[in-house]
């Protein structure tokens, strides 16, 4: 398994390159600069998170499967909008796995 970490400065450079390529805007995204084009110098990352609702018996106890795990009620579970601030102390990390297992 290979872990890849991308620091916030790399992400800001990638965002600036994307904005320049897609919209033709040459922007200053250096959050330490007074001329930073980002509102308040912070990038907001919006994402959706599943707000799970678990099935319950009529007496209010949770319904469990044969292994003792609670059962999700997919019809009542909804995705909710969440956000985080992506600043200079943040980094993105993910793992890659190929057929060989690295």
C-alpha positions, -999 to +999 in steps of 0.1 A: +000+000+000+013+034-010+004+065+011+003+098-007+002+131+012-004+164-005+003+195+016-020+226+014+005+246-006+005+220-033-033+220-034-034+258-036-009+257-065-031+231-082-062+253-077-044+284-091-033+264-122-069+251-127-084+286-124-058+299-148-064+271-173-102+269-171-111+306-166-080+325-178-076+342-144-041+346-130-049+347-093-028+351-061-038+322-038-010+327-012-029+329+020-001+348+037-003+376+012-025+407+016-034+404-021-048+369-017-078+364-040-095+340-016-121+355+007-106+357+042-076+336+030-093+303+037-105+276+013-137+260+023-142+223+014-178+212+011-187+175+013-216+153+020-218+128+048-243+101+054-264+107+085-273+071+093-306+062+108-308+027+123-338+004+122-357+000+154-382-025+169-416-012+180-402-011+216-374+013+205-345-012+206-322-013+176-327-041+151-295-062+148-285-088+122-273-124+130-238-111+138-250-085+163-245-055+140-271-027+138-290-025+105-291+008+087-325+021+075-315+033+040-348+049+033-346+072+063-309+079+061-300+111+043-268+129+031-261+161+049-238+190+038-207+195+059-177+217+055-141+221+067-116+250+064-086+240+044-057+262+056-019+260+057-020+233+085-040+208+064-030+181+040-048+155+019-038+119+024-049+088+006-037+052+000-032+034-032-032-003-036-024-022-067-026-059-076+009-065-061-002-052-027+020-021-023 
